[in-house]
Amino acid sequence: MNLSYWEIKQWLTKVDFTIVGSGIVGLSCALSLRKKYPKSQILVLEKGVFPQGASTKNAGFACFGSLSELLDDLNSHTEEEIVQLVKKRVAGLILLRKTLGDKEIKYKNYGGYELFMKNDPEFFEACAENRKRINKLLKPFFGSNVFKVKKNVFGFKNILDHYIFNSFEGQIDTGKMMNSLLKKTCKKNIKILNGISVDSYQDNGSSVEIKTNVFQFKTNKLLIASNGFASTLIDEDVIPARAQVLITKPIKKLPVKGTFHLEKGFYYFRNTDNRILLGGGRNLDIKGETTTELGQTTLIQNQLEKLLKTVILPDIPFEIEHRWSGIMGVGNTKTPIVKNISENVLCGIRMGGMGVAIGSLIGNDLANLTK
């Protein structure tokens, strides 16, 4: 280790809590730890320049699941589990908004829409038929029906004339949200080191020895909040899931307003800064997108562009300005994992593609698990 005495003394000595991952979960955990242990030494390790997973790379949907997504989840979850998942996601969104403020994250309640392709009317009929079932499950919590049928008014083509509308869905500015969260964390005297990846750790009972790509040190507690990257450190039911995204250049008089879902949530788009941000397509190559490698593929990018041309902007000229990808953490169920791995090692992982909604709550739960 080519570290100075000052570096070791200031950052790597008497560390009470070390958090792996500076995304929504990691920083929310750090803030909760600071509230619970005001005088503790808290260190956050982040392997990227920015949070490396999906916290700065998501589409900014403040949502809790489209109708078709929730219906599909019923194939692997009970009705009560679905209700609890939705409650957690809504509670997480409320906590995020309360922690940072709607103005800071640019929260807008424009509602969410689910579109259905013309070449698959049976899918829409199945969803519409089961709409009452989901509304009945969620009505006691929301106080009214969540999903309603509305007519297509945005000029989309090759979709059915009606879509499913959710008035409780909103959107945020992902960059503003994470910038605000980082500023709040630093103000609480929580140290964040970027460019540091954890290679291994050893729980010795009284402390945890951590080996990184740069240095080794000891901490009283290790909290893993790296979601899709967690499988490199722990053996839990969570695997990486890459999500590819693109955004257009600004489009004059763009009529699209709100958040939009297609095909069980595998595609999603929205208007931001008079641009269309569109992501998804992982269902075209689940195996290939089960990766921690950031990047794009021709197969998925071509499909995203096809959706822009044939559905979203059929009569409007557009240019693609930028493309990127993020890494989510998924598993056999969508219930997050918050648990002790060993006496001094804990994890809060598997957001199931709902990190914006549930990340703050899981971070808080992870902090509250410490003793």
NUFI-905707 format. One record per residue (C-alpha): z negated, y negated, x negated; residue in one letter. Coordinates in steps of 0.02 Angstrom, whole numbers, padded with zeros to 5 digits, always signed. Layout:
// NUFI-905707
ZYXA
...
***
This chain:
// NUFI-905707
+00000+00000+00000M
+00053-00165-00075N
-00070-00264+00031L
-00181-00406-00025S
-00368-00412-00007Y
-00345-00550+00123W
-00222-00448+00228E
-00337-00298+00230I
-00491-00402+00269K
-00412-00506+00407Q
-00305-00378+00499W
-00358-00201+00452L
-00547-00203+00434T
-00674-00162+00571K
-00538-00135+00702V
-00615-00082+00867D
-00457-00052+00969F
-00280-00020+00910T
-00142-00021+01041I
+00029+00054+01007V
+00163-00046+01099G
+00169-00232+01142S
+00256-00214+01310G
+00183-00250+01481I
+00063-00102+01473V
+00005-00134+01295G
-00027-00320+01314L
-00106-00299+01487S
-00220-00169+01409C
-00264-00289+01268A
-00308-00428+01390L
-00417-00311+01492S
-00505-00250+01334L
-00540-00429+01283R
-00621-00461+01452K
-00723-00300+01441K
-00769-00319+01257Y
-00768-00507+01218P
-00817-00490+01034K
-00709-00340+00989S
-00571-00335+00858Q
-00408-00290+00948I
-00247-00251+00856L
-00076-00219+00936V
+00058-00129+00836L
+00240-00152+00885E
+00382-00066+00793K
+00516-00189+00850G
+00546-00374+00825V
+00526-00385+01014F
+00440-00255+01124P
+00552-00107+01086Q
+00553-00010+01251G
+00604-00091+01414A
+00482-00236+01438S
+00605-00367+01372T
+00761-00270+01419K
+00740-00233+01605N
+00832-00314+01750A
+00681-00411+01814G
+00663-00321+01981F
+00494-00348+02064A
+00518-00193+02172C
+00428-00034+02222F
+00574+00082+02263G
+00729+00078+02373S
+00735+00181+02533L
+00848+00317+02461S
+00742+00323+02302E
+00582+00350+02401L
+00667+00482+02509L
+00728+00571+02354D
+00552+00565+02281D
+00491+00662+02433L
+00580+00813+02357N
+00450+00817+02218S
+00302+00721+02292H
+00198+00733+02449T
+00200+00593+02577E
+00026+00540+02522E
+00082+00534+02340E
+00228+00421+02389I
+00110+00304+02482V
-00008+00297+02332Q
+00138+00263+02213L
+00198+00118+02321V
+00021+00049+02334K
+00000+00056+02145K
+00167-00031+02117R
+00127-00170+02239V
-00047-00190+02165A
+00030-00199+01992G
+00151-00336+02046L
+00010-00434+02125I
-00091-00418+01964L
+00057-00473+01857L
+00085-00626+01966R
-00100-00669+01969K
-00117-00649+01780T
+00033-00756+01733L
+00075-00859+01887G
+00235-00860+01989D
+00301-01015+01902K
+00279-00940+01729E
+00376-00782+01773I
+00498-00871+01891K
+00455-00755+02034Y
+00568-00770+02187K
+00551-00672+02348N
+00735-00658+02393Y
+00720-00482+02461G
+00807-00322+02408G
+00962-00236+02474Y
+01025-00058+02462E
+01213-00035+02473L
+01304+00123+02525F
+01480+00170+02470M
+01616+00193+02601K
+01666+00361+02529N
+01494+00433+02570D
+01446+00381+02749P
+01340+00538+02768E
+01221+00472+02636F
+01192+00312+02734F
+01167+00408+02896E
+01038+00519+02813A
+00943+00369+02747C
+00954+00275+02911A
+00894+00429+03004E
+00741+00444+02891N
+00706+00258+02885R
+00578+00270+03025K
+00486+00406+02930R
+00462+00297+02775I
+00422+00143+02880N
+00288+00240+02972K
+00211+00293+02806L
+00209+00116+02735L
+00174+00011+02891K
-00017+00030+02882P
-00011-00046+02708F
+00119-00184+02735F
+00078-00224+02916G
+00261-00214+02971S
+00417-00110+02944N
+00476-00121+02763V
+00657-00063+02781F
+00778-00139+02906K
+00965-00120+02935V
+01069-00277+02905K
+01253-00320+02900K
+01350-00350+02738N
+01365-00539+02717V
+01396-00554+02529F
+01579-00505+02527G
+01553-00339+02438F
+01696-00215+02457K
+01711-00027+02468N
+01538-00016+02543I
+01485+00016+02722L
+01467-00132+02840D
+01278-00114+02846H
+01145-00099+02713Y
+00957-00074+02706I
+00855-00232+02680F
+00677-00245+02610N
+00599-00417+02634S
+00452-00376+02519F
+00558-00361+02362E
+00571-00500+02233G
+00634-00540+02059Q
+00570-00618+01899I
+00636-00689+01736D
+00597-00549+01614T
+00603-00661+01460G
+00486-00791+01534K
+00368-00654+01592M
+00351-00574+01420M
+00342-00741+01330N
+00201-00794+01445S
+00111-00628+01420L
+00127-00642+01230L
+00060-00821+01230K
-00087-00772+01338K
-00126-00625+01224T
-00123-00731+01066C
-00237-00862+01145K
-00367-00725+01171K
-00374-00694+00982N
-00283-00528+00995I
-00183-00488+00838K
-00003-00424+00855I
+00091-00350+00707L
+00278-00323+00729N
+00388-00205+00629G
+00248-00076+00620I
+00278+00100+00684S
+00141+00232+00692V
+00194+00390+00600D
+00037+00493+00633S
-00147+00485+00673Y
-00304+00591+00654Q
-00455+00580+00768D
-00606+00617+00659N
-00735+00602+00796G
-00813+00440+00737S
-00648+00349+00709S
-00459+00371+00706V
-00359+00367+00545E
-00186+00292+00574I
-00037+00306+00458K
+00104+00182+00488T
+00269+00149+00402N
+00183+00013+00299V
-00004+00050+00281F
-00150+00162+00330Q
-00312+00106+00412F
-00453+00159+00527K
-00490+00107+00706T
-00628+00153+00827N
-00508+00186+00971K
-00320+00214+00977L
-00228+00175+01140L
-00047+00231+01156I
+00057+00122+01272A
+00230+00154+01202S
+00297+00240+01361N
+00469+00314+01321G
+00428+00325+01135F
+00260+00411+01163A
+00332+00586+01137S
+00343+00551+00950T
+00152+00544+00944L
+00083+00649+01086I
+00132+00804+01184D
+00136+00748+01365E
+00260+00759+01509D
+00357+00602+01464V
+00532+00589+01392I
+00640+00439+01347P
+00772+00379+01470A
+00897+00249+01412R
+00958+00118+01535A
+01119+00023+01495Q
+01145-00154+01556V
+01278-00290+01552L
+01286-00471+01607I
+01434-00583+01649T
+01469-00759+01595K
+01419-00892+01725P
+01522-00885+01885I
+01547-01042+01991K
+01483-01036+02169K
+01422-00857+02152L
+01365-00806+02328P
+01255-00660+02277V
+01068-00689+02299K
+00935-00555+02289G
+00912-00386+02208T
+01030-00242+02249F
+01020-00053+02231H
+01150+00087+02243L
+01142+00277+02234E
+00955+00312+02239K
+00918+00168+02121G
+01030+00234+01981F
+01130+00070+01991Y
+01056-00103+02015Y
+01115-00282+02003F
+01062-00461+02037R
+01111-00642+02017N
+01026-00735+01874T
+01082-00906+01806D
+01242-00889+01910N
+01284-00726+01822R
+01286-00546+01881I
+01167-00434+01786L
+01212-00251+01817L
+01132-00094+01749G
+01120+00093+01775G
+01234+00242+01768G
+01111+00358+01682R
+01151+00489+01814N
+01326+00507+01738L
+01251+00584+01581D
+01067+00625+01600I
+01064+00730+01442K
+01151+00600+01336G
+01040+00460+01401E
+00881+00557+01359T
+00869+00467+01194T
+00770+00334+01102T
+00929+00265+01022E
+00975+00092+01084L
+01161+00070+01119G
+01299+00090+01246Q
+01425+00223+01291T
+01604+00202+01350T
+01575+00318+01498L
+01435+00214+01574I
+01500+00043+01526Q
+01670+00082+01605N
+01583+00134+01766Q
+01479-00026+01768L
+01636-00131+01747E
+01722-00031+01884K
+01579-00072+02004L
+01599-00256+01962L
+01785-00253+01996K
+01788-00144+02152T
+01622-00180+02238V
+01521-00329+02177I
+01654-00456+02123L
+01818-00388+02195P
+01901-00557+02220D
+01812-00658+02086I
+01870-00669+01905P
+01732-00629+01780F
+01701-00597+01596E
+01568-00488+01516I
+01463-00591+01396E
+01334-00467+01334H
+01280-00285+01341R
+01116-00200+01293W
+01003-00053+01332S
+00817-00016+01352G
+00711+00141+01343I
+00606+00196+01492M
+00481+00338+01503G
+00506+00470+01638V
+00442+00644+01679G
+00436+00780+01811N
+00340+00663+01927T
+00332+00474+01942K
+00143+00467+01933T
+00092+00375+01773P
-00014+00466+01644I
-00178+00377+01602V
-00296+00492+01510K
-00394+00536+01354N
-00293+00635+01227I
-00449+00663+01122S
-00619+00581+01106E
-00552+00420+01032N
-00367+00426+01077V
-00303+00375+01249L
-00133+00346+01328C
-00055+00248+01471G
+00125+00306+01486I
+00264+00368+01602R
+00307+00214+01705M
+00454+00306+01785G
+00569+00155+01777G
+00440+00047+01867M
+00362-00041+01718G
+00377-00217+01791V
+00289-00161+01949A
+00156-00047+01880I
+00135-00096+01697G
-00004-00224+01720S
-00107-00105+01825L
-00086+00041+01705I
-00135-00070+01559G
-00291-00119+01653N
-00329+00062+01698D
-00307+00115+01517L
-00431-00017+01457A
-00557+00034+01589N
-00549+00214+01527L
-00628+00163+01361T
-00814+00189+01333K
***
